[in-house]
């Protein structure tokens, strides 16, 4: 499993300001997630609640 070409569409909710946004991510979800809220710029991974919307192979 060295090559993982799945594309994940994720929904993130900031626990600090409540802003919802979506983004896509390629590869392994076990790495570091995007951890910056577009609205309040809180830079903590734990500040975002992530939900996988779809996975494309």
ABEGO torsion letter per residue (X at the ends): XABBABBBBBBBBBAAAGBBBBBBBBEBAABBBBABBAAAGBBBAAABBBBBABBBX
